[in-house]
Amino acid sequence: MNKTTTRNPRPAGTVRSVARALAILSAFDPERPELGVTELANRTGLPKSVVHLLASTLYQAGFLDRNPFTGRYRIGLKAFEVGSLYLRGNLLEREALPVLQTLVTTYGCNGYLGILDRGEVVYLAIVENPGPLRIHVQVGSRTYAHTTALGKALLASLPPETLDAWLSTHSLPALTPRTITDPERLRADLAEVRRRGYSLALDENIPGIGAVGAALRDRSGEAVAAISLAFLSHLVDEAGIEAMGRAVKDAAAAISVRLGAGSTPR
């Protein structure tokens, strides 16, 4: 699914050198796993001299590796080790993945777990079915929230004032002819998500791919993530989509209970 790249100004109260180093690490993505100094400078907006110094430091610390033939940088083993600590300690994934795996096996679809981060969907986990459906999505990749079932489920769970703020600060680019690009149409679609309890995206992110999703809630009652099932849209009729949507809705409710939803917040 499509990846978006944004440049954000450095927030007040941050350490400049750390922010710049993190910008370099964040410049890599599945489509560009190796980058040279000039490319890093272009993607981060930093001077080449600064990029060279910081990249060398990150390389020495193991957070970047370097292709010995091209001299281009790539994410290093130390960055993977740090990231894996998040995965091992993440209650959300521990509780969600077994349920998601059951859905994938039952319906022969691909399953996804994701969150909303800075207005975009970030994929935390992917469960692929061994069948013919092949979607090139990687853990950690991002896409526009309004184009996916994951994103719609999470947007529909936002408080009205938060959704208003999101719509006022985010454009709605079209990734396919069926992507919703009008804010009022998106509001109506999200209202329907809230009514039926699950989201639906048909050919809105990738042509020929449909998906249903539902939000996961924690002890506070807040939506903290979402799960979805993706399928070949021409192979599933309306009744099949509804059945799959209800199953995802029920699965999300079961995971939410495991995350503490419904209990009294402390």
C-alpha positions, 0 to 999 in steps of 0.5 A, spaced: 500 500 500 502 507 498 507 510 503 506 517 504 512 522 506 512 528 510 517 533 513 515 536 520 518 542 523 522 540 529 517 541 535 520 546 541 523 543 546 527 538 542 534 536 542 536 538 535 542 533 534 537 527 536 531 530 532 536 530 526 539 523 527 532 520 527 530 524 521 535 520 517 533 514 520 526 515 518 528 517 511 528 509 509 522 506 507 521 499 504 521 502 497 528 506 498 532 501 503 538 504 501 540 511 501 546 515 499 548 522 503 545 526 497 539 522 497 538 523 505 540 530 504 534 531 499 529 527 503 531 530 510 532 537 508 539 537 512 545 539 509 550 534 506 555 535 511 550 534 517 548 528 514 555 525 512 557 526 520 550 524 523 550 518 518 557 516 520 556 516 527 549 512 526 554 507 522 559 507 528 553 505 533 550 500 529 544 503 527 546 504 520 549 499 516 553 501 509 553 497 502 561 496 501 560 496 494 556 502 493 557 506 499 550 507 500 547 507 507 541 502 510 538 500 517 543 497 521 542 491 526 542 495 532 536 499 530 532 492 528 534 490 535 531 496 539 525 495 534 524 488 536 524 490 544 517 494 542 514 488 538 516 483 544 513 487 549 507 490 545 500 487 549 496 489 543 500 484 538 500 479 543 492 479 544 490 481 537 495 476 533 492 469 535 485 472 533 487 475 527 490 469 525 483 465 526 480 470 521 485 469 516 484 462 516 477 462 516 476 467 510 482 466 506 484 473 506 490 477 509 490 480 516 492 487 518 493 490 525 495 498 525 495 504 528 493 511 527 500 515 527 500 523 525 494 522 521 497 516 517 495 508 518 502 505 520 502 497 519 504 493 526 503 486 524 501 482 517 498 475 517 498 473 510 494 467 507 497 462 503 492 463 497 493 467 491 492 474 494 498 478 494 499 485 497 505 488 498 505 491 505 511 491 510 510 492 517 512 499 519 509 502 512 504 507 512 499 509 508 493 515 507 488 513 513 482 515 509 483 510 503 483 503 508 479 500 512 484 500 518 484 508 517 476 509 517 475 504 523 480 509 527 478 515 524 470 513 525 472 512 533 475 519 534 471 524 538 468 529 533 472 535 535 478 531 533 476 528 527 474 536 525 481 538 526 484 532 522 480 534 516 482 541 517 489 539 517 490 533 512 488 533 504 484 527 501 489 525 495 486 519 490 490 513 490 484 510 485 478 512 482 474 510 488 478 513 493 473 518 497 476 525 496 471 529 499 471 531 506 463 531 507 463 524 503 468 521 508 464 524 514 458 520 511 462 514 510 465 514 517 458 515 520 456 509 517 462 505 520 459 507 527 452 505 525 454 498 523 460 497 527 465 496 522 469 499 516 469 498 509 474 500 503 472 497 496 478 499 491 480 505 495 487 504 496 489 499 491 484 497 485 481 490 486 482 490 493 477 490 498 477 490 506 473 490 512 476 493 519 474 494 526 477 498 532 480 495 538 479 499 545 483 499 551 481 499 558 480 507 557 475 505 552 479 509 547 480 506 540 488 504 540 488 500 534 484 496 528 484 490 525 482 489 518 481 483 513 483 484 505 480 480 499 480 480 492 473 485 491 471 481 485 471 474 489 466 477 494 459 479 494 455 483 498 453 478 503 460 475 504 462 482 505 457 483 510 459 476 514 466 478 514 465 485 517 461 482 522 466 477 524 471 482 524 467 487 528 466 481 533 473 479 533 475 486 535 470 486 541 473 480 543 480 483 543 478 489 546 476 485 552 483 482 553 486 489 552 481 491 558 475 494 555 469 494 559 473 494 565 473 500 570 479 505 568 483 506 574 
